[in-house]
Amino acid sequence: MAGISHSMLSRIEKGTATPSIETLTRLANALGKPVSRFFVDQSERHDCSFVPAGQGVTVDREGSSYGHIYRLVGHVLSGNLSVEPYVVTLDEKSQPWSTHQTTGIQFLHVLEGKMKYRYANRLYDLQPGDSLLFDPNAAHGPEDIESVPVKFLAVFFNIREYS
């Protein structure tokens, strides 16, 4: 398809032959990819995370001291982006905590229950199906837990720093 012999392709794959730009162009065209794809840093991570229903790891986060239960249901590192999805549960022992501040971007999607959620100087009545996307540098968090349990998906997006 690319007009390159099997033996030449095999030698390129094994690193015993160095392809010309013309050869790389033909390979890229045959694969339907840009030539630049051959020059991408191979140390870049392409991650996938699968967590079966009802699974996940309960982890301690800052809100844990307020009775908020965080169940990590995946984790992806792609380049310098970190994505952490949690199912957060607020029950009868949970306390409001609307002064939290952190970095990155945060997404919430309510699965069950009702709560008033503070973001900066605004108060949102959240119920199942409602979503909130925000910059968590401003004070935020559940201010009033109206019906328990409250369960919501919280996805934290952060840029990882390299030293």
C-alpha positions as CSV (number, residue, x, y, z in Angstrom):
1,M,0.0,0.0,0.0
2,A,2.9,2.4,0.8
3,G,5.1,1.0,-1.9
4,I,7.6,-0.2,0.7
5,S,8.8,-3.8,0.8
6,H,8.0,-6.0,3.8
7,S,11.7,-6.5,4.5
8,M,12.4,-2.7,4.5
9,L,9.4,-2.1,6.8
10,S,10.7,-4.8,9.1
11,R,14.2,-3.2,9.2
12,I,12.7,0.2,9.9
13,E,10.6,-1.2,12.8
14,K,13.7,-3.0,14.3
15,G,15.8,0.2,14.0
16,T,18.3,-1.4,11.6
17,A,17.4,1.0,8.7
18,T,16.8,4.7,8.7
19,P,13.9,5.7,6.4
20,S,14.2,8.8,4.2
21,I,11.6,11.6,4.4
22,E,10.1,10.3,1.2
23,T,9.6,6.8,2.8
24,L,8.1,8.4,6.0
25,T,5.8,10.4,3.8
26,R,4.6,7.3,2.0
27,L,4.1,5.4,5.3
28,A,2.2,8.4,6.8
29,N,-0.1,8.7,3.8
30,A,-0.8,4.9,3.8
31,L,-1.7,5.1,7.5
32,G,-3.7,8.3,7.1
33,K,-1.5,10.1,9.6
34,P,0.6,13.3,9.4
35,V,4.3,12.8,9.0
36,S,4.8,14.7,12.2
37,R,3.3,11.7,14.0
38,F,6.6,9.9,13.6
39,F,8.4,12.6,15.6
40,V,6.1,12.8,18.6
41,D,7.8,12.2,21.9
42,Q,7.2,8.5,22.5
43,S,7.3,9.1,26.3
44,E,3.9,10.8,26.1
45,R,1.4,8.7,27.9
46,H,-1.9,7.5,26.4
47,D,-3.8,6.2,29.3
48,C,-7.1,4.5,29.8
49,S,-8.7,3.6,33.1
50,F,-11.6,1.1,33.6
51,V,-13.3,0.6,36.9
52,P,-16.1,-2.0,37.1
53,A,-19.5,-0.9,38.6
54,G,-19.4,-0.7,42.4
55,Q,-15.6,-0.7,42.4
56,G,-13.2,2.1,43.1
57,V,-10.9,3.1,45.8
58,T,-12.0,5.1,48.8
59,V,-9.3,7.8,49.4
60,D,-8.8,10.5,51.9
61,R,-9.0,14.1,50.6
62,E,-9.3,17.4,52.4
63,G,-13.1,17.0,52.6
64,S,-12.8,13.6,54.3
65,S,-12.4,15.4,57.6
66,Y,-16.0,16.8,57.1
67,G,-17.4,13.3,56.5
68,H,-17.3,13.5,52.7
69,I,-16.5,10.1,51.2
70,Y,-14.4,10.1,48.0
71,R,-14.4,7.0,45.9
72,L,-11.8,7.3,43.1
73,V,-13.3,5.7,40.0
74,G,-10.5,6.2,37.5
75,H,-7.3,8.2,36.8
76,V,-5.7,9.3,33.6
77,L,-2.4,10.9,33.0
78,S,-1.9,12.3,29.5
79,G,1.1,14.4,29.0
80,N,1.0,16.9,31.7
81,L,-2.8,16.7,32.3
82,S,-4.1,14.7,35.3
83,V,-7.8,13.8,35.4
84,E,-9.3,12.3,38.6
85,P,-13.0,11.3,38.7
86,Y,-14.6,10.6,42.1
87,V,-18.0,9.6,43.2
88,V,-18.5,11.7,46.3
89,T,-21.0,10.7,49.0
90,L,-22.5,13.0,51.6
91,D,-24.4,11.2,54.3
92,E,-26.0,12.1,57.7
93,K,-22.6,12.4,59.3
94,S,-21.3,14.8,56.6
95,Q,-20.9,18.5,57.4
96,P,-21.1,21.4,55.0
97,W,-17.8,22.7,53.7
98,S,-18.1,25.7,51.4
99,T,-14.7,27.4,52.0
100,H,-12.5,24.9,50.1
101,Q,-10.1,26.3,47.4
102,T,-7.8,24.4,45.1
103,T,-6.3,24.6,41.6
104,G,-7.2,23.3,38.2
105,I,-10.7,22.9,36.9
106,Q,-13.6,21.0,38.6
107,F,-16.7,19.4,37.2
108,L,-19.6,18.2,39.3
109,H,-22.7,16.2,38.2
110,V,-25.3,15.3,40.8
111,L,-26.4,11.7,40.8
112,E,-28.6,11.5,43.9
113,G,-29.9,13.8,46.7
114,K,-30.1,17.6,47.0
115,M,-27.7,20.2,48.3
116,K,-27.0,23.9,48.1
117,Y,-23.5,24.3,46.7
118,R,-21.6,27.6,47.1
119,Y,-19.2,28.9,44.5
120,A,-17.7,32.3,45.4
121,N,-20.6,34.5,46.2
122,R,-23.3,32.4,44.4
123,L,-25.4,29.6,45.8
124,Y,-26.7,26.8,43.6
125,D,-29.6,24.5,44.4
126,L,-28.3,21.2,43.0
127,Q,-30.3,18.0,42.4
128,P,-30.0,14.9,40.3
129,G,-29.0,15.7,36.7
130,D,-27.5,19.2,37.5
131,S,-23.9,19.9,36.6
132,L,-21.5,22.6,37.6
133,L,-18.1,23.4,35.9
134,F,-15.8,25.9,37.6
135,D,-12.4,27.2,38.5
136,P,-11.9,25.9,42.0
137,N,-9.5,28.8,43.0
138,A,-12.6,30.5,44.5
139,A,-14.2,29.3,47.7
140,H,-16.6,26.5,47.0
141,G,-18.3,23.4,48.4
142,P,-21.6,22.1,49.8
143,E,-23.2,24.7,52.1
144,D,-26.4,22.9,52.9
145,I,-27.1,19.1,52.6
146,E,-30.8,19.0,52.0
147,S,-31.5,15.3,51.5
148,V,-29.1,12.4,52.1
149,P,-27.4,10.6,50.7
150,V,-26.1,13.1,48.2
151,K,-24.0,11.5,45.6
152,F,-22.2,13.4,42.8
153,L,-19.5,12.8,40.3
154,A,-16.6,15.2,40.9
155,V,-13.9,15.4,38.2
156,F,-10.7,17.2,39.0
157,F,-8.5,18.4,36.1
158,N,-5.0,19.6,36.9
159,I,-1.8,20.4,35.1
160,R,1.1,18.4,36.6
161,E,4.3,20.3,37.3
162,Y,7.6,18.8,36.2
163,S,10.9,19.6,37.9
